[in-house]
């Protein structure tokens, strides 16, 4: 069984519903078990800053899928939720990034794990440390990440 941590974000449309639908699709995948979710955080956009705030969360999954097939599943969720990548760093209905896959280090055209920008992103590090305290670090610019809502487990969220 493989352990992976995914970062989910949305800043277009009904952000909460987008995140719920994405987690539901992951949980319904026959080879993915959603083991835990973080709280949801309202976060200031980084990178392309002239856009709406995001709702972000981190999901801990257990999966039999190899990393690239987990990536396929994440990209399928993005497509099903009509991810509109208008501007590369701009607004999106939903974004799923693989942060960690076991303790693996991999670099390919399609996937770099650990995620190359995760250590500079408080919107990733703060929810990640919630679902795995052993991964806690001092995130840069934590002021841009505000706790929005905490759910008592995956079922309470879905
Ligand atoms: N706060 C925040 N800023 C972001 N900039 C980009 S790009 N993204 C998409 C994730 O790569 C985000 C995000 O999810 N949250």
Backbone and ligand atoms as CSV (ligand in chain L), in Angstrom:
chain,resi,resn,atom,element,x,y,z
A,1,UNK,N,N,0.847,-1.191,0.000
A,1,UNK,CA,C,0.000,0.000,0.000
A,1,UNK,C,C,0.889,1.251,0.000
A,2,UNK,N,N,0.544,2.235,-0.822
A,2,UNK,CA,C,1.327,3.470,-0.910
A,2,UNK,C,C,0.632,4.610,-0.172
A,3,UNK,N,N,1.441,5.446,0.454
A,3,UNK,CA,C,0.921,6.624,1.176
A,3,UNK,C,C,1.238,7.863,0.357
A,4,UNK,N,N,0.230,8.722,0.145
A,4,UNK,CA,C,0.479,9.950,-0.598
A,4,UNK,C,C,-0.289,11.109,0.034
A,5,UNK,N,N,0.234,12.304,-0.181
A,5,UNK,CA,C,-0.422,13.524,0.318
A,5,UNK,C,C,-0.666,14.433,-0.883
A,6,UNK,N,N,-1.926,14.898,-1.007
A,6,UNK,CA,C,-2.338,15.727,-2.133
A,6,UNK,C,C,-2.739,17.100,-1.623
A,7,UNK,N,N,-2.386,18.145,-2.360
A,7,UNK,CA,C,-2.864,19.497,-2.076
A,7,UNK,C,C,-4.004,19.803,-3.026
A,8,UNK,N,N,-5.142,20.257,-2.465
A,8,UNK,CA,C,-6.294,20.622,-3.281
A,8,UNK,C,C,-6.579,22.103,-3.091
A,9,UNK,N,N,-6.934,22.780,-4.193
A,9,UNK,CA,C,-7.263,24.195,-4.087
A,9,UNK,C,C,-8.311,24.598,-5.114
A,10,UNK,N,N,-9.100,25.626,-4.772
A,10,UNK,CA,C,-10.112,26.147,-5.697
A,10,UNK,C,C,-10.287,27.631,-5.441
A,11,UNK,N,N,-10.402,28.411,-6.531
A,11,UNK,CA,C,-10.712,29.839,-6.319
A,11,UNK,C,C,-11.658,30.362,-7.391
A,12,UNK,N,N,-12.460,29.430,-7.921
A,12,UNK,CA,C,-13.488,29.836,-8.895
A,12,UNK,C,C,-14.780,29.123,-8.578
A,13,UNK,N,N,-15.906,29.802,-8.694
A,13,UNK,CA,C,-17.198,29.161,-8.475
A,13,UNK,C,C,-17.430,28.846,-7.005
A,14,UNK,N,N,-18.212,27.757,-6.775
A,14,UNK,CA,C,-18.505,27.334,-5.403
A,14,UNK,C,C,-17.316,26.501,-4.919
A,15,UNK,N,N,-16.375,27.193,-4.295
A,15,UNK,CA,C,-15.086,26.572,-3.936
A,15,UNK,C,C,-15.270,25.368,-3.027
A,16,UNK,N,N,-16.172,25.485,-2.038
A,16,UNK,CA,C,-16.375,24.378,-1.100
A,16,UNK,C,C,-16.935,23.175,-1.833
A,17,UNK,N,N,-17.929,23.416,-2.692
A,17,UNK,CA,C,-18.529,22.301,-3.425
A,17,UNK,C,C,-17.506,21.643,-4.349
A,18,UNK,N,N,-16.658,22.448,-4.961
A,18,UNK,CA,C,-15.612,21.883,-5.831
A,18,UNK,C,C,-14.691,20.940,-5.041
A,19,UNK,N,N,-14.294,21.390,-3.865
A,19,UNK,CA,C,-13.393,20.569,-3.043
A,19,UNK,C,C,-14.099,19.299,-2.578
A,20,UNK,N,N,-15.370,19.434,-2.180
A,20,UNK,CA,C,-16.135,18.251,-1.754
A,20,UNK,C,C,-16.250,17.252,-2.894
A,21,UNK,N,N,-16.578,17.758,-4.092
A,21,UNK,CA,C,-16.725,16.859,-5.237
A,21,UNK,C,C,-15.397,16.168,-5.560
A,22,UNK,N,N,-14.309,16.914,-5.452
A,22,UNK,CA,C,-12.997,16.320,-5.761
A,22,UNK,C,C,-12.651,15.231,-4.759
A,23,UNK,N,N,-12.864,15.481,-3.472
A,23,UNK,CA,C,-12.549,14.471,-2.454
A,23,UNK,C,C,-13.471,13.270,-2.616
A,24,UNK,N,N,-14.733,13.544,-2.969
A,24,UNK,CA,C,-15.690,12.432,-3.182
A,24,UNK,C,C,-15.230,11.546,-4.336
A,25,UNK,N,N,-14.777,12.167,-5.429
A,25,UNK,CA,C,-14.319,11.383,-6.591
A,25,UNK,C,C,-13.096,10.546,-6.240
A,26,UNK,N,N,-12.190,11.131,-5.463
A,26,UNK,CA,C,-11.021,10.358,-5.021
A,26,UNK,C,C,-11.472,9.169,-4.169
A,27,UNK,N,N,-12.388,9.422,-3.242
A,27,UNK,CA,C,-12.857,8.366,-2.325
A,27,UNK,C,C,-13.604,7.271,-3.071
A,28,UNK,N,N,-14.243,7.638,-4.184
A,28,UNK,CA,C,-15.003,6.650,-4.976
A,28,UNK,C,C,-14.105,5.846,-5.913
A,29,UNK,N,N,-12.853,6.284,-6.078
A,29,UNK,CA,C,-11.945,5.544,-6.976
A,29,UNK,C,C,-11.648,4.183,-6.330
A,30,UNK,N,N,-11.765,3.080,-7.075
A,30,UNK,CA,C,-11.601,1.739,-6.478
A,30,UNK,C,C,-10.224,1.487,-5.878
A,31,UNK,N,N,-9.213,2.225,-6.328
A,31,UNK,CA,C,-7.851,1.966,-5.828
A,31,UNK,C,C,-7.320,3.077,-4.930
A,32,UNK,N,N,-8.211,3.969,-4.490
A,32,UNK,CA,C,-7.779,5.079,-3.619
A,32,UNK,C,C,-8.644,5.087,-2.360
A,33,UNK,N,N,-7.975,5.169,-1.212
A,33,UNK,CA,C,-8.683,5.329,0.072
A,33,UNK,C,C,-8.306,6.685,0.635
A,34,UNK,N,N,-9.319,7.524,0.896
A,34,UNK,CA,C,-9.048,8.836,1.510
A,34,UNK,C,C,-8.938,8.607,3.019
A,35,UNK,N,N,-7.717,8.646,3.525
A,35,UNK,CA,C,-7.475,8.293,4.929
A,35,UNK,C,C,-7.745,9.448,5.872
A,36,UNK,N,N,-7.437,10.669,5.420
A,36,UNK,CA,C,-7.645,11.836,6.298
A,36,UNK,C,C,-7.687,13.108,5.460
A,37,UNK,N,N,-8.369,14.114,6.014
A,37,UNK,CA,C,-8.379,15.441,5.370
A,37,UNK,C,C,-7.969,16.463,6.412
A,38,UNK,N,N,-7.358,17.550,5.897
A,38,UNK,CA,C,-7.043,18.672,6.800
A,38,UNK,C,C,-8.281,19.553,6.930
A,39,UNK,N,N,-8.166,20.575,7.772
A,39,UNK,CA,C,-9.166,21.647,7.752
A,39,UNK,C,C,-9.076,22.357,6.406
A,40,UNK,N,N,-10.062,23.202,6.145
A,40,UNK,CA,C,-10.024,24.060,4.962
A,40,UNK,C,C,-9.490,25.421,5.374
A,41,UNK,N,N,-8.675,26.005,4.495
A,41,UNK,CA,C,-8.046,27.293,4.782
A,41,UNK,C,C,-8.361,28.265,3.656
A,42,UNK,N,N,-8.674,29.493,4.042
A,42,UNK,CA,C,-8.815,30.592,3.069
A,42,UNK,C,C,-7.414,31.185,2.906
A,43,UNK,N,N,-6.934,31.260,1.667
A,43,UNK,CA,C,-5.521,31.611,1.480
A,43,UNK,C,C,-5.336,32.669,0.404
A,44,UNK,N,N,-4.396,33.577,0.649
A,44,UNK,CA,C,-4.078,34.612,-0.349
A,44,UNK,C,C,-3.347,33.962,-1.519
A,45,UNK,N,N,-3.732,34.335,-2.740
A,45,UNK,CA,C,-3.071,33.712,-3.892
A,45,UNK,C,C,-1.584,34.014,-3.929
A,46,UNK,N,N,-0.802,33.007,-4.232
A,46,UNK,CA,C,0.633,33.226,-4.452
A,46,UNK,C,C,0.938,32.962,-5.920
A,47,UNK,N,N,2.016,33.525,-6.408
A,47,UNK,CA,C,2.336,33.411,-7.837
A,47,UNK,C,C,1.629,34.531,-8.566
A,48,UNK,N,N,0.472,34.217,-9.136
A,48,UNK,CA,C,-0.336,35.218,-9.837
A,48,UNK,C,C,-1.288,35.826,-8.805
A,49,UNK,N,N,-0.960,36.995,-8.257
A,49,UNK,CA,C,-1.681,37.479,-7.072
A,49,UNK,C,C,-2.975,38.224,-7.408
A,50,UNK,N,N,-3.167,38.611,-8.708
A,50,UNK,CA,C,-4.382,39.377,-9.061
A,50,UNK,C,C,-5.544,38.429,-9.315
A,51,UNK,N,N,-5.916,37.657,-8.279
A,51,UNK,CA,C,-7.037,36.733,-8.447
A,51,UNK,C,C,-7.714,36.534,-7.097
A,52,UNK,N,N,-8.832,35.819,-7.117
A,52,UNK,CA,C,-9.608,35.614,-5.891
A,52,UNK,C,C,-8.841,34.736,-4.898
A,53,UNK,N,N,-9.170,34.864,-3.596
A,53,UNK,CA,C,-8.546,33.963,-2.612
A,53,UNK,C,C,-8.930,32.513,-2.892
A,54,UNK,N,N,-8.069,31.603,-2.452
A,54,UNK,CA,C,-8.317,30.170,-2.618
A,54,UNK,C,C,-8.895,29.576,-1.339
A,55,UNK,N,N,-9.588,28.469,-1.494
A,55,UNK,CA,C,-9.792,27.530,-0.400
A,55,UNK,C,C,-8.823,26.381,-0.654
A,56,UNK,N,N,-7.997,26.084,0.357
A,56,UNK,CA,C,-7.018,25.001,0.219
A,56,UNK,C,C,-7.178,23.959,1.315
A,57,UNK,N,N,-6.778,22.751,0.985
A,57,UNK,CA,C,-6.741,21.659,1.960
A,57,UNK,C,C,-5.710,20.633,1.508
A,58,UNK,N,N,-5.339,19.739,2.406
A,58,UNK,CA,C,-4.464,18.608,2.073
A,58,UNK,C,C,-5.199,17.325,2.429
A,59,UNK,N,N,-5.064,16.339,1.546
A,59,UNK,CA,C,-5.722,15.039,1.725
A,59,UNK,C,C,-4.648,13.957,1.799
A,60,UNK,N,N,-4.790,13.076,2.790
A,60,UNK,CA,C,-3.894,11.915,2.925
A,60,UNK,C,C,-4.606,10.734,2.279
A,61,UNK,N,N,-3.996,10.136,1.276
A,61,UNK,CA,C,-4.601,8.973,0.619
A,61,UNK,C,C,-3.690,7.754,0.725
A,62,UNK,N,N,-4.308,6.584,0.745
A,62,UNK,CA,C,-3.599,5.308,0.614
A,62,UNK,C,C,-4.063,4.708,-0.711
A,63,UNK,N,N,-3.095,4.201,-1.485
A,63,UNK,CA,C,-3.454,3.753,-2.821
A,63,UNK,C,C,-2.549,2.637,-3.305
A,64,UNK,N,N,-3.155,1.735,-4.117
A,64,UNK,CA,C,-2.329,0.713,-4.786
A,64,UNK,C,C,-1.756,1.258,-6.098
A,65,UNK,N,N,-2.217,2.439,-6.504
A,65,UNK,CA,C,-1.774,2.983,-7.795
A,65,UNK,C,C,-0.323,3.434,-7.724
A,66,UNK,N,N,0.433,3.176,-8.795
A,66,UNK,CA,C,1.756,3.804,-8.902
A,66,UNK,C,C,1.572,5.319,-9.043
A,67,UNK,N,N,2.608,6.092,-8.782
A,67,UNK,CA,C,2.486,7.557,-8.733
A,67,UNK,C,C,1.883,8.142,-10.005
A,68,UNK,N,N,2.318,7.667,-11.163
A,68,UNK,CA,C,1.819,8.270,-12.407
A,68,UNK,C,C,0.351,7.930,-12.654
A,69,UNK,N,N,-0.094,6.764,-12.124
A,69,UNK,CA,C,-1.523,6.456,-12.252
A,69,UNK,C,C,-2.342,7.249,-11.235
A,70,UNK,N,N,-1.743,7.556,-10.086
A,70,UNK,CA,C,-2.415,8.455,-9.131
A,70,UNK,C,C,-2.549,9.837,-9.767
A,71,UNK,N,N,-1.506,10.267,-10.478
A,71,UNK,CA,C,-1.567,11.549,-11.199
A,71,UNK,C,C,-2.678,11.519,-12.238
A,72,UNK,N,N,-2.788,10.403,-12.963
A,72,UNK,CA,C,-3.887,10.275,-13.947
A,72,UNK,C,C,-5.242,10.472,-13.270
A,73,UNK,N,N,-5.405,9.840,-12.108
A,73,UNK,CA,C,-6.681,9.932,-11.388
A,73,UNK,C,C,-6.952,11.373,-10.959
A,74,UNK,N,N,-5.907,12.060,-10.497
A,74,UNK,CA,C,-6.078,13.469,-10.087
A,74,UNK,C,C,-6.452,14.339,-11.280
A,75,UNK,N,N,-5.797,14.102,-12.414
A,75,UNK,CA,C,-6.081,14.911,-13.618
A,75,UNK,C,C,-7.469,14.614,-14.155
A,76,UNK,N,N,-7.935,13.366,-13.953
A,76,UNK,CA,C,-9.301,13.020,-14.366
A,76,UNK,C,C,-10.304,13.789,-13.506
A,77,UNK,N,N,-10.039,13.904,-12.216
A,77,UNK,CA,C,-10.916,14.684,-11.321
A,77,UNK,C,C,-10.946,16.136,-11.780
A,78,UNK,N,N,-9.780,16.693,-12.105
A,78,UNK,CA,C,-9.724,18.100,-12.569
A,78,UNK,C,C,-10.545,18.274,-13.840
A,79,UNK,N,N,-10.400,17.313,-14.770
A,79,UNK,CA,C,-11.162,17.445,-16.022
A,79,UNK,C,C,-12.658,17.339,-15.775
A,80,UNK,N,N,-13.062,16.369,-14.933
A,80,UNK,CA,C,-14.500,16.178,-14.652
A,80,UNK,C,C,-15.092,17.434,-13.995
A,81,UNK,N,N,-14.280,18.146,-13.240
A,81,UNK,CA,C,-14.802,19.363,-12.575
A,81,UNK,C,C,-14.527,20.588,-13.433
A,82,UNK,N,N,-14.300,20.296,-14.749
A,82,UNK,CA,C,-14.091,21.373,-15.732
A,82,UNK,C,C,-13.004,22.341,-15.263
A,83,UNK,N,N,-11.867,21.799,-14.888
A,83,UNK,CA,C,-10.771,22.687,-14.527
A,83,UNK,C,C,-10.481,23.564,-15.737
A,84,UNK,N,N,-10.618,24.871,-15.540
A,84,UNK,CA,C,-10.351,25.783,-16.656
A,84,UNK,C,C,-9.005,26.452,-16.391
A,85,UNK,N,N,-7.971,25.979,-17.112
A,85,UNK,CA,C,-6.653,26.595,-16.900
A,85,UNK,C,C,-6.518,27.730,-17.920
A,86,UNK,N,N,-7.126,28.884,-17.566
A,86,UNK,CA,C,-7.109,29.999,-18.521
A,86,UNK,C,C,-5.710,30.603,-18.518
A,87,UNK,N,N,-5.233,30.972,-17.333
A,87,UNK,CA,C,-3.863,31.491,-17.197
A,87,UNK,C,C,-3.087,30.469,-16.381
A,88,UNK,N,N,-1.826,30.184,-16.819
A,88,UNK,CA,C,-1.077,29.106,-16.174
A,88,UNK,C,C,-1.139,29.220,-14.655
A,89,UNK,N,N,-0.892,30.366,-14.100
A,89,UNK,CA,C,-0.889,30.506,-12.637
A,89,UNK,C,C,-2.176,31.163,-12.173
A,90,UNK,N,N,-3.194,31.170,-12.991
A,90,UNK,CA,C,-4.382,31.956,-12.668
A,90,UNK,C,C,-5.486,31.149,-12.001
A,91,UNK,N,N,-6.712,31.734,-12.006
A,91,UNK,CA,C,-7.846,31.119,-11.324
A,91,UNK,C,C,-8.153,29.731,-11.896
A,92,UNK,N,N,-8.642,28.840,-10.988
A,92,UNK,CA,C,-9.032,27.499,-11.468
A,92,UNK,C,C,-10.149,26.982,-10.594
A,93,UNK,N,N,-11.024,26.175,-11.255
A,93,UNK,CA,C,-12.137,25.593,-10.502
A,93,UNK,C,C,-11.576,24.636,-9.458
A,94,UNK,N,N,-10.589,23.825,-9.836
A,94,UNK,CA,C,-10.012,22.888,-8.885
A,94,UNK,C,C,-8.580,22.582,-9.313
A,95,UNK,N,N,-7.709,22.374,-8.344
A,95,UNK,CA,C,-6.319,22.039,-8.621
A,95,UNK,C,C,-5.902,20.942,-7.650
A,96,UNK,N,N,-5.394,19.852,-8.178
A,96,UNK,CA,C,-4.891,18.776,-7.325
A,96,UNK,C,C,-3.420,18.595,-7.622
A,97,UNK,N,N,-2.582,18.720,-6.598
A,97,UNK,CA,C,-1.144,18.499,-6.763
A,97,UNK,C,C,-0.705,17.348,-5.860
A,98,UNK,N,N,0.102,16.439,-6.398
A,98,UNK,CA,C,0.711,15.402,-5.561
A,98,UNK,C,C,1.897,16.029,-4.844
A,99,UNK,N,N,1.874,16.007,-3.518
A,99,UNK,CA,C,2.959,16.600,-2.732
A,99,UNK,C,C,4.055,15.569,-2.438
A,100,UNK,N,N,3.579,14.414,-1.922
A,100,UNK,CA,C,4.492,13.346,-1.485
A,100,UNK,C,C,3.903,12.002,-1.922
A,101,UNK,N,N,4.786,11.078,-2.224
A,101,UNK,CA,C,4.376,9.693,-2.565
A,101,UNK,C,C,5.371,8.769,-1.865
A,102,UNK,N,N,4.880,8.108,-0.830
A,102,UNK,CA,C,5.795,7.406,0.079
A,102,UNK,C,C,6.933,8.364,0.441
A,103,UNK,N,N,8.184,7.809,0.498
A,103,UNK,CA,C,9.333,8.704,0.712
A,103,UNK,C,C,10.093,8.874,-0.605
A,104,UNK,N,N,9.374,8.675,-1.698
A,104,UNK,CA,C,10.027,8.643,-3.011
A,104,UNK,C,C,10.476,10.033,-3.460
A,105,UNK,N,N,11.578,10.019,-4.214
A,105,UNK,CA,C,12.016,11.207,-4.959
A,105,UNK,C,C,11.937,10.829,-6.425
A,106,UNK,N,N,11.133,11.561,-7.189
A,106,UNK,CA,C,11.063,11.228,-8.624
A,106,UNK,C,C,10.970,12.510,-9.425
A,107,UNK,N,N,11.536,12.448,-10.629
A,107,UNK,CA,C,11.509,13.595,-11.519
A,107,UNK,C,C,11.250,13.067,-12.925
A,108,UNK,N,N,10.114,13.455,-13.448
A,108,UNK,CA,C,9.817,13.045,-14.829
A,108,UNK,C,C,9.133,14.223,-15.509
A,109,UNK,N,N,8.898,14.069,-16.810
A,109,UNK,CA,C,8.196,15.131,-17.560
A,109,UNK,C,C,6.888,15.501,-16.872
A,110,UNK,N,N,6.175,14.464,-16.407
A,110,UNK,CA,C,4.816,14.685,-15.913
A,110,UNK,C,C,4.764,14.988,-14.417
A,111,UNK,N,N,5.774,14.510,-13.690
A,111,UNK,CA,C,5.605,14.538,-12.226
A,111,UNK,C,C,6.949,14.692,-11.524
A,112,UNK,N,N,6.995,15.643,-10.591
A,112,UNK,CA,C,8.157,15.775,-9.690
A,112,UNK,C,C,7.622,15.620,-8.266
A,113,UNK,N,N,8.212,14.679,-7.537
A,113,UNK,CA,C,7.799,14.413,-6.138
A,113,UNK,C,C,9.064,14.293,-5.291
A,114,UNK,N,N,9.153,14.929,-4.155
A,114,UNK,CA,C,8.228,15.864,-3.538
A,114,UNK,C,C,7.959,17.083,-4.443
A,115,UNK,N,N,6.743,17.647,-4.311
A,115,UNK,CA,C,6.369,18.793,-5.152
A,115,UNK,C,C,7.431,19.900,-5.012
A,116,UNK,N,N,7.925,20.404,-6.130
A,116,UNK,CA,C,9.093,21.314,-6.075
A,116,UNK,C,C,8.837,22.640,-5.356
A,117,UNK,N,N,7.580,23.045,-5.216
A,117,UNK,CA,C,7.326,24.359,-4.586
A,117,UNK,C,C,6.647,24.230,-3.221
A,118,UNK,N,N,6.460,23.001,-2.757
A,118,UNK,CA,C,5.670,22.812,-1.526
A,118,UNK,C,C,6.329,23.494,-0.323
A,119,UNK,N,N,7.636,23.523,-0.261
A,119,UNK,CA,C,8.309,24.040,0.941
A,119,UNK,C,C,8.272,25.555,1.030
A,120,UNK,N,N,7.813,26.222,-0.056
A,120,UNK,CA,C,7.689,27.697,-0.008
A,120,UNK,C,C,6.239,28.119,0.107
A,121,UNK,N,N,5.325,27.145,0.278
A,121,UNK,CA,C,3.897,27.443,0.230
A,121,UNK,C,C,3.244,27.180,1.576
A,122,UNK,N,N,2.911,28.236,2.307
A,122,UNK,CA,C,2.222,28.060,3.595
A,122,UNK,C,C,0.864,27.410,3.387
A,123,UNK,N,N,0.222,27.678,2.193
A,123,UNK,CA,C,-1.098,27.083,1.947
A,123,UNK,C,C,-1.022,25.575,1.786
A,124,UNK,N,N,0.181,25.055,1.602
A,124,UNK,CA,C,0.399,23.601,1.577
A,124,UNK,C,C,0.898,23.110,2.940
A,125,UNK,N,N,1.930,23.784,3.474
A,125,UNK,CA,C,2.616,23.288,4.674
A,125,UNK,C,C,1.726,23.292,5.915
A,126,UNK,N,N,0.871,24.292,6.043
A,126,UNK,CA,C,0.028,24.367,7.240
A,126,UNK,C,C,-1.016,23.242,7.259
A,127,UNK,N,N,-1.803,23.035,6.178
A,127,UNK,CA,C,-2.711,21.874,6.221
A,127,UNK,C,C,-1.982,20.528,6.222
A,128,UNK,N,N,-0.809,20.458,5.576
A,128,UNK,CA,C,-0.047,19.196,5.576
A,128,UNK,C,C,0.359,18.811,7.002
A,129,UNK,N,N,0.796,19.791,7.771
A,129,UNK,CA,C,1.233,19.483,9.150
A,129,UNK,C,C,0.050,19.058,10.015
A,130,UNK,N,N,-1.171,19.427,9.591
A,130,UNK,CA,C,-2.364,18.962,10.325
A,130,UNK,C,C,-2.551,17.453,10.142
A,131,UNK,N,N,-2.416,16.980,8.910
A,131,UNK,CA,C,-2.690,15.553,8.643
A,131,UNK,C,C,-1.474,14.683,8.940
A,132,UNK,N,N,-0.289,15.315,9.003
A,132,UNK,CA,C,0.909,14.550,9.383
A,132,UNK,C,C,1.855,15.459,10.154
A,133,UNK,N,N,1.659,15.506,11.473
A,133,UNK,CA,C,2.476,16.400,12.315
A,133,UNK,C,C,3.978,16.184,12.176
A,134,UNK,N,N,4.378,14.972,11.777
A,134,UNK,CA,C,5.831,14.721,11.630
A,134,UNK,C,C,6.400,15.516,10.458
A,135,UNK,N,N,5.526,16.061,9.592
A,135,UNK,CA,C,5.981,16.834,8.427
A,135,UNK,C,C,5.930,18.332,8.698
A,136,UNK,N,N,5.630,18.698,9.956
A,136,UNK,CA,C,5.469,20.126,10.284
A,136,UNK,C,C,6.795,20.871,10.111
A,137,UNK,N,N,6.711,22.059,9.475
A,137,UNK,CA,C,7.891,22.931,9.368
A,137,UNK,C,C,7.390,24.352,9.615
A,138,UNK,N,N,8.331,25.311,9.685
A,138,UNK,CA,C,7.926,26.716,9.851
A,138,UNK,C,C,7.671,27.313,8.467
A,139,UNK,N,N,6.400,27.446,8.105
A,139,UNK,CA,C,6.115,27.921,6.739
A,139,UNK,C,C,6.429,29.397,6.587
A,140,UNK,N,N,6.868,29.828,5.390
A,140,UNK,CA,C,7.032,31.254,5.107
A,140,UNK,C,C,5.655,31.907,4.958
A,141,UNK,N,N,5.505,33.168,5.345
A,141,UNK,CA,C,4.270,33.939,5.146
A,141,UNK,C,C,2.997,33.243,5.642
A,142,UNK,N,N,3.005,32.724,6.872
A,142,UNK,CA,C,1.802,32.047,7.372
A,142,UNK,C,C,0.606,32.997,7.485
A,143,UNK,N,N,0.876,34.315,7.501
A,143,UNK,CA,C,-0.245,35.263,7.654
A,143,UNK,C,C,-1.217,35.202,6.485
A,144,UNK,N,N,-0.773,34.650,5.363
A,144,UNK,CA,C,-1.663,34.560,4.193
A,144,UNK,C,C,-2.570,33.350,4.215
A,145,UNK,N,N,-2.570,32.613,5.330
A,145,UNK,CA,C,-3.363,31.380,5.431
A,145,UNK,C,C,-4.211,31.479,6.694
A,146,UNK,N,N,-5.526,31.499,6.498
A,146,UNK,CA,C,-6.451,31.622,7.640
A,146,UNK,C,C,-7.336,30.388,7.714
A,147,UNK,N,N,-7.449,29.805,8.916
A,147,UNK,CA,C,-8.340,28.657,9.114
A,147,UNK,C,C,-9.759,29.071,8.730
A,148,UNK,N,N,-10.407,28.250,7.861
A,148,UNK,CA,C,-11.752,28.595,7.387
A,148,UNK,C,C,-12.775,27.673,8.026
A,149,UNK,N,N,-12.520,26.347,7.998
A,149,UNK,CA,C,-13.462,25.414,8.656
A,149,UNK,C,C,-12.760,24.080,8.890
A,150,UNK,N,N,-13.056,23.484,10.051
A,150,UNK,CA,C,-12.532,22.153,10.393
A,150,UNK,C,C,-13.680,21.155,10.413
A,151,UNK,N,N,-13.462,19.979,9.845
A,151,UNK,CA,C,-14.488,18.928,9.797
A,151,UNK,C,C,-14.012,17.747,10.639
A,152,UNK,N,N,-14.963,17.107,11.334
A,152,UNK,CA,C,-14.600,15.959,12.185
A,152,UNK,C,C,-14.497,14.709,11.306
A,153,UNK,N,N,-13.527,14.683,10.445
A,153,UNK,CA,C,-13.297,13.467,9.642
A,153,UNK,C,C,-13.811,13.583,8.217
A,154,UNK,N,N,-13.437,12.618,7.390
A,154,UNK,CA,C,-13.758,12.628,5.960
A,154,UNK,C,C,-15.266,12.572,5.748
A,155,UNK,N,N,-15.948,11.687,6.482
A,155,UNK,CA,C,-17.398,11.517,6.278
A,155,UNK,C,C,-18.146,12.806,6.597
A,156,UNK,N,N,-17.678,13.517,7.623
A,156,UNK,CA,C,-18.347,14.779,7.993
A,156,UNK,C,C,-18.177,15.805,6.874
A,157,UNK,N,N,-17.058,15.716,6.149
A,157,UNK,CA,C,-16.820,16.664,5.054
A,157,UNK,C,C,-17.680,16.318,3.839
A,158,UNK,N,N,-17.783,15.013,3.552
A,158,UNK,CA,C,-18.495,14.604,2.324
A,158,UNK,C,C,-19.999,14.666,2.506
L,1,LIG,N1,N,-3.109,30.462,-2.085
L,1,LIG,C1,C,-2.909,29.775,-3.210
L,1,LIG,N2,N,-2.177,30.318,-4.210
L,1,LIG,C2,C,-2.003,29.589,-5.339
L,1,LIG,N3,N,-1.306,29.903,-6.481
L,1,LIG,C3,C,-1.425,28.852,-7.306
L,1,LIG,S1,S,-0.727,28.768,-8.833
L,1,LIG,N4,N,-2.185,27.866,-6.750
L,1,LIG,C4,C,-2.571,26.581,-7.363
L,1,LIG,C5,C,-1.810,25.437,-6.769
L,1,LIG,O1,O,-0.632,25.265,-7.455
L,1,LIG,C6,C,-2.553,28.304,-5.503
L,1,LIG,C7,C,-3.317,27.741,-4.446
L,1,LIG,O2,O,-3.843,26.612,-4.485
L,1,LIG,N5,N,-3.461,28.523,-3.331
